[in-house]
Amino acid sequence: MKLTTKMKQVDRISFAASVPVGLESQVSNGQQCPYLSQHSGEPALGLQQELETRLRDKGVRPTRQRLEIGELLLAIPRHMSAEQILRELREKGSRLSKATVYNTLNLLSKEGIVREIAVDPERMFYDSTAHPHHHFYNVDTGELIDIDDATVRITGLPDLPQGTVESDVEIIIRVRNAAAS
C-alpha cells in the first residue's frame, strides 16, 4: 500500500499521519473485531457467548435484542450509524424498533463495549473498536475509516485546565473525494 506522510499544525497541536493513498484502509472481509479477537474464525456462537458474558459482567441483562444488535456491530471491525444498523437488521428479518436500537447503542456505549463517535452534530457512529483511536471521515461519502495509531505522532498539546488530567486524544481528519474538491 502506498502511503504519503502529511504534517499538520492545528492550533498548538502538531501531528503526522501516514495517509493511505485513495483511503484504501478498509477492513478486509472476515477480519475479527479487536474487542473479540480471540474468536477469529469461530462460529457466531462464540461471539454471542462472549457478548453475554461481557454484558453480565457489567450488570446488564443480555436480552435477545441487545445480543442481536451487539453481534451485528461486533462481528468485524466496523463503524455504523444507528440507521445503518436498523436497516441491516431489518434486511435480515429483525423487527426491532428504532427506539430499541438507539437505547441499546447508548447502553453498549455507556458500558464501553462500543465507542460512540460524533463526526458532526447530526451524525453519530458506533465503533466496534472500543479503545480511543483516530479516524478519517469522508464528508462526501459519510464513511468513517480507522487510522492506525502507529501512523499518528502528536508532538504537543495545549496546557490542560487546572485540576484536570488527560483522558485520551482522538483525532478526526475530515476529507473529501478528490473529484469533489
C-alpha positions as a printed NumPy array, in Angstrom:
array([[  0.   ,   0.   ,   0.   ],
       [  1.369,   3.396,  -0.949],
       [  1.403,   5.923,   1.896],
       [  2.011,   9.641,   1.947],
       [  3.042,  11.384,   5.137],
       [  1.485,  14.742,   5.866],
       [  2.299,  17.089,   8.721],
       [ -0.487,  19.283,  10.035],
       [ -0.499,  22.054,  12.656],
       [ -3.841,  22.733,  14.321],
       [ -3.694,  25.445,  16.988],
       [ -0.954,  24.179,  19.335],
       [ -1.241,  20.506,  18.335],
       [  1.01 ,  19.021,  15.659],
       [  0.576,  15.545,  14.281],
       [  1.87 ,  13.476,  11.417],
       [ -0.09 ,  10.724,   9.731],
       [  0.771,   8.23 ,   7.058],
       [ -2.262,   8.502,   4.816],
       [ -3.242,   5.583,   2.574],
       [ -3.405,   6.906,  -0.98 ],
       [ -7.032,   6.81 ,  -2.075],
       [ -8.063,   5.958,   1.506],
       [ -7.653,   2.233,   0.835],
       [ -7.569,   1.38 ,   4.521],
       [-10.818,  -0.542,   4.549],
       [-11.091,  -3.548,   6.827],
       [-10.887,  -6.761,   4.857],
       [-13.92 ,  -9.025,   4.995],
       [-13.757, -11.515,   7.793],
       [-11.257,  -9.63 ,   9.95 ],
       [-12.332, -10.07 ,  13.55 ],
       [-13.194,  -7.208,  15.849],
       [-10.205,  -6.43 ,  18.134],
       [-12.564,  -6.491,  21.136],
       [-13.42 , -10.097,  20.338],
       [-10.19 , -11.129,  18.605],
       [ -9.851, -14.468,  20.357],
       [-12.886, -15.719,  18.393],
       [-11.277, -15.254,  14.991],
       [-12.6  , -17.957,  12.726],
       [-15.074, -19.329,  15.266],
       [-18.804, -19.518,  14.577],
       [-21.075, -16.662,  15.676],
       [-21.974, -18.608,  18.836],
       [-18.551, -17.684,  20.327],
       [-19.304, -14.016,  19.739],
       [-22.734, -14.351,  21.339],
       [-21.32 , -16.103,  24.404],
       [-18.593, -13.502,  24.88 ],
       [-21.074, -10.668,  24.443],
       [-23.41 , -12.287,  27.013],
       [-20.506, -12.586,  29.455],
       [-19.381,  -9.007,  28.879],
       [-22.909,  -7.682,  29.463],
       [-23.407,  -9.767,  32.615],
       [-20.003,  -8.645,  33.954],
       [-21.264,  -5.065,  33.622],
       [-24.538,  -5.89 ,  35.392],
       [-26.577,  -5.685,  32.169],
       [-29.121,  -8.333,  31.246],
       [-28.207,  -9.856,  27.845],
       [-31.609,  -9.645,  26.152],
       [-32.225, -11.051,  22.697],
       [-32.406,  -7.518,  21.293],
       [-29.099,  -6.445,  22.873],
       [-27.383,  -9.572,  21.609],
       [-28.8  ,  -9.139,  18.105],
       [-27.528,  -5.558,  17.865],
       [-24.209,  -6.329,  19.573],
       [-23.484,  -9.301,  17.332],
       [-24.115,  -7.251,  14.209],
       [-21.817,  -4.433,  15.281],
       [-19.068,  -6.524,  16.891],
       [-18.703,  -9.344,  14.343],
       [-15.994,  -7.399,  12.451],
       [-14.299,  -4.032,  12.971],
       [-16.797,  -1.501,  11.651],
       [-18.38 ,   1.896,  12.072],
       [-22.134,   2.078,  11.725],
       [-24.802,   4.666,  12.38 ],
       [-27.972,   3.654,  14.201],
       [-29.852,   3.967,  10.904],
       [-27.406,   1.612,   9.156],
       [-27.738,  -0.915,  11.983],
       [-31.532,  -0.73 ,  11.879],
       [-31.551,  -1.135,   8.076],
       [-29.21 ,  -4.15 ,   8.186],
       [-31.207,  -5.79 ,  10.983],
       [-34.453,  -5.321,   9.056],
       [-32.853,  -6.778,   5.91 ],
       [-32.133,  -9.87 ,   7.994],
       [-35.777, -10.061,   9.086],
       [-35.476,  -8.451,  12.517],
       [-38.444,  -6.498,  13.837],
       [-36.584,  -4.379,  16.393],
       [-37.87 ,  -0.844,  16.822],
       [-35.805,   2.269,  16.173],
       [-36.054,   3.154,  19.878],
       [-34.67 ,  -0.263,  20.88 ],
       [-31.701,   0.177,  18.536],
       [-30.904,   3.668,  19.874],
       [-31.368,   2.642,  23.51 ],
       [-29.186,  -0.442,  23.066],
       [-26.429,   1.513,  21.308],
       [-26.45 ,   4.095,  24.098],
       [-26.185,   1.301,  26.673],
       [-23.367,  -0.505,  24.821],
       [-21.513,   2.799,  24.52 ],
       [-22.028,   3.706,  28.178],
       [-20.679,   0.292,  29.195],
       [-17.589,   0.642,  26.972],
       [-18.491,  -2.234,  24.664],
       [-18.708,   0.038,  21.615],
       [-17.416,   3.58 ,  21.138],
       [-19.677,   6.462,  20.194],
       [-18.101,   8.874,  17.695],
       [-19.73 ,  12.195,  16.831],
       [-18.366,  13.273,  13.454],
       [-20.638,  16.309,  13.383],
       [-23.638,  17.494,  15.439],
       [-26.053,  15.452,  13.325],
       [-24.015,  12.306,  12.625],
       [-23.125,   9.68 ,  15.22 ],
       [-21.258,   6.45 ,  14.558],
       [-20.849,   3.411,  16.776],
       [-17.417,   1.813,  16.548],
       [-16.754,  -1.836,  17.365],
       [-13.189,  -0.91 ,  18.336],
       [-13.827,   0.478,  21.803],
       [-10.371,   1.88 ,  22.662],
       [ -9.551,   5.502,  21.735],
       [ -8.15 ,   5.804,  18.217],
       [ -8.099,   8.178,  15.258],
       [-10.283,   8.373,  12.143],
       [-10.681,   9.796,   8.672],
       [-14.223,  10.986,   7.993],
       [-15.139,  11.348,   4.319],
       [-17.696,  14.162,   4.241],
       [-18.698,  13.238,   0.658],
       [-19.466,   9.573,   1.33 ],
       [-20.192,   9.625,   5.071],
       [-17.583,   6.902,   5.586],
       [-15.534,   6.68 ,   8.794],
       [-12.154,   4.934,   8.465],
       [ -9.729,   3.953,  11.241],
       [ -6.226,   5.413,  11.217],
       [ -3.509,   3.103,  12.501],
       [ -2.323,   4.566,  15.822],
       [  1.291,   3.876,  14.833],
       [  0.975,   6.337,  11.931],
       [ -0.012,   9.33 ,  14.086],
       [  2.533,  11.267,  16.107],
       [  1.292,  14.047,  18.381],
       [  4.05 ,  16.497,  19.247],
       [  2.254,  18.912,  21.504],
       [ -0.931,  19.596,  23.403],
       [ -2.229,  22.794,  24.945],
       [ -1.894,  23.253,  28.693],
       [ -4.701,  21.394,  30.392],
       [ -7.173,  23.287,  32.557],
       [ -6.115,  23.415,  36.193],
       [ -7.178,  20.38 ,  38.183],
       [ -7.566,  18.099,  35.144],
       [ -5.563,  15.235,  33.63 ],
       [ -5.546,  13.981,  30.05 ],
       [ -8.047,  11.197,  29.456],
       [ -7.399,  10.466,  25.778],
       [ -6.772,  12.205,  22.474],
       [ -8.718,  11.285,  19.366],
       [ -8.282,  12.964,  16.009],
       [-10.893,  13.026,  13.262],
       [ -9.454,  14.149,   9.936],
       [-12.245,  15.26 ,   7.619],
       [-11.521,  14.514,   3.955],
       [-13.344,  14.957,   0.653],
       [-13.119,  12.917,  -2.524],
       [-10.511,  14.494,  -4.795],
       [-13.043,  14.916,  -7.614],
       [-15.431,  16.781,  -5.293],
       [-12.902,  19.414,  -4.141]])
